[in-house]
Amino acid sequence: MNKPFSKRFGGTHYPLYRLATVHHSDITARLIRVNPQFALLTPLSMSIWQEKSGQINIASLSLRGMSRISAIPQNNPDLVTLAKRMEKALRSALPGGHFKKLPYRHVAAMDKPLAVTLTAAIERDEETELSDWKDDFESEFEGEMEPIGFLFPGFIDLNDELIDHGDNRFDFFDTYSVCKLDVIYPVSKTHPEVGAFAPCTFYLYKLKKENVMHMGFPSVQNWIASANIKDKASLAPLLEAEKLFVDTLKSITE
């Protein structure tokens, strides 16, 4: 992220700061069967940064964090397996490293939605194929979002993977990785670990038995509560970006 940070803001906070996403198609397919809302974490995000001392840090969601956002119980075997595989990968990446418990406690008392969800009726004439309708919607979505600063560093056609795993419930199921430099730059200065939520995932899917499109993304309240964010410099861009995202989606779908 330091290259776009330098270009956009003329400086950086850390010698190295990266955002990354990881995806396990087999485990994800099983978790989507339990609750399609696991798409909020498809893919999973993490941040990697280097302190001026040279220390390397990696931040990712814990089992509890994944459970809270996806509404899948912590004792779900596949969620447990995913968390264990993440831990194994982290230990392999930083041999000799250790897990650091952050001093935040407010997440336990969160009283605001963990996800922003919307639905939209699918209105098309008989001559318009559903795939064309979806492509038109996504083109408009990207066309409206990119000029206001949203970037899309990743995209997964999740339905293809679900079909490969025997789940044929959906006509389409896509996820976008979404990032906004004006958000992550100021927040990462004091809370570099928020990369565990960034880029965030925006999903859209349609069940074959319905004529509506479901959409959602993790609420910025995850960032605010999990990292105990209180400073205005960090809060303002988070809240503004979420409102902008929702307002733009509504303008496209209503």
N, C-alpha and C positions, 0 to 999 in steps of 0.2 A: 504493500500500500504506500510505501514511502515515495515511490516515483510519482503516482498521481497526487499524493499530498503535496509534494514539493511543487509540482506544476500548478496545482489549484490554489494552494495557500502560501507558497513560498517558504515552507519549512516542514520539519517533522518533529515528533516527540521522542522517538527512540531510534537507536542505530539501525534496528530492524523491526518492522511491524508488518505482519502478514495475516490475511484472513484466508481460511481454507474450508472446504466442504468435503465430507466423506459420505459414502452411500453403500449400504449392504443390501443388494436387491432381494436375496432370499429371506432374510429376517424381516425386511420392510414389508414384503408381500404378506407374510404371516401376520404382522402387526396391523396392516391395513384391513385384513379380514376381521380383526377384533374391533377396530374403530378407524374409519377413514380419516379421522382427525389426526392420526399419526403422520399424515402428509405435512402437518405443520413442521415436522422435523425431518423432512425428506427433501434434500439431504440434511445431515447434521453439520453444524458450523463449529468452528474453533478459531481462536486467535493465537498467533505465535509472535512473541516479541523478545527483544534483547534489551536488558538493562544496560546502562552506561558502564556498569561494573563488568559486563560481559555475560552475566547470567542469562540463560535462555528459559523462557516460560511458555507453557502451552495451557490454554484454558478451554475446557469443553464442559458440556452439561453432565451432571452426575445422574445416576439412576433415578434419584428423587426428582431432579429437575426435568428429566425426560417424561417421567410419570405425570408430573403436575401439568405440563403443557398438553400432553397427548390424551390425558384422562384414561390412561391404561394403568391398571394397578402395578405397584412396584414388584409384586410377586409373580407377575406374568413371566413365564419361563423364557420367552423370546426377548422380552425387554431386558431381563437379567443377563441373558447371553450377550446381547448387544453391548450392554454396559461393561461386561467382563472383557469383551473383545476390544473395546475402546481402551480400557485400562491396560491390557496387554500391549496394544500398539503404542500407547504413551510411554510405557516402561521401556519398550524396545527402542523408541526414538530418543529417549533421554536416559541411557543406562547410568545407574547411580543417582538418579534424580529422586525426588520425594514429593508426595502430595502435600499441598499447603491448604489448610482450612482458612477460608476467608472470614473476616469478623462480622459478616452481615447476618442479621437475624430477622429482619423485617419480612422476608419472603414467607415466613411461617404464618404471618398474619395478613396475607394479601386478601383484600376484600373487593378487588376489581377484576374484570374479566381477563383471563390469561390469553384469550384469542379474540380477534375481531372476525366475525363471520357474517356473510351476506348471501342472499339468494336472488336469482333473477329468472324470470320466466323466459323460456326460449320461444320466441315468436318468429316464425319463418313461413314463407309460402311453400306450396307444394313443389315448386320447381327448385327450391334451394336445398341442397344436401346438408345434412347436419355437419359434416366435416367442413364444408365451405362456410357455414355459419360460424363455427368455432374459429376457423382461420381468420375470418373477417373481424371477429371480436378481439382476438389476440393481436392482430395487426393494429387495430384501433387502440387497444390497451397500451401496447408498446409505443405507438406514435404519440399518445397523450402523455405518457410517463417520462419518456426520455428527455423531452425539452425542459421539464421541470426538475431535472437532476437525478432521476432514478436510473440506476444501472442494472443490467441483468447479466451477471457473470456466469450464470448456469441455467440449464433447462433440462428437465427429465420428462420424457413421455412415459409416465408411470404405467399407463394402461397396457402398453406393450409388455412390460415386465409382469404385470399382474396376470395377463392372459397366459404368458409362458408358465406361470405358477398355478394355472387352473382357476383363476378368479375372473369370471366373465360377466360381472355385475354391471360394468360401466360401459357407456358409449365412448367416453373419453375421460382421461384423468391426467392432467399436466401439473407440473410444479416448476415455478420460477425461483431462482435465487435472486434476491433483490437487495441492492445496497445504495446508499446515498452518502456521498462524500461529506456533505455539509452536516451530516449527523454523526458519522463514525469518527471524524477527525476531532471535534471538540470533546466528545465523550471519552475517546480512548486516551486522552491526555492524562486524566486522573483515574480512569477505570478501563485499563487495557483489556481486562478479562471479559468485557461485554462482547468481544468477538465470538463468544460462545452462543450469541444470538444473532450474529451478523456474518455474512449476509443472511437476512431472514428469508423464510420460504413463503411464497404466495401460491396457494393451490386453487385449482378449479376443476370440478368434475361434474359429470352427469350420470346418474343411475339410469339404466335402461327402462326401469319401471316408472320413471318420473319424467316430467317435461320442464324441469327447472335445473339451473346450473348452481352448484354450491361453490362458494369461494371463501377463503380465509387466510389469515396470516397471524403470527404471534403478536400479541399486543405489546406496545412499548412498556406497559406496566411490568412486564417481565424484567426488562432492563432496569427500570426505576427501583423496583422492590428488591430484586436479587442483588444489585450492586449498591443499594442504599443511596441512590443518586439524589442529591438535594440542591446542588449548585445550579443557578439559573443558566449558566453557559452551556450546561449539558442538558438540562430539562427542556429548555425552549425548543431546540431543534428536533428533539425526539417527539414532543407533542405536536409540533407544527407538521412534521413529516407524516405522522399517522393521520392527522386530519386531512392533509393534502391528498394522501393516498386514497382514503375513504371517499372524499368528495369527488375525486376524479373517477373512481369506480362507479359511484352512483350516477354521475353525469353520463357515463357510457351506457349504463344498464337501464336507467329509468326513462 
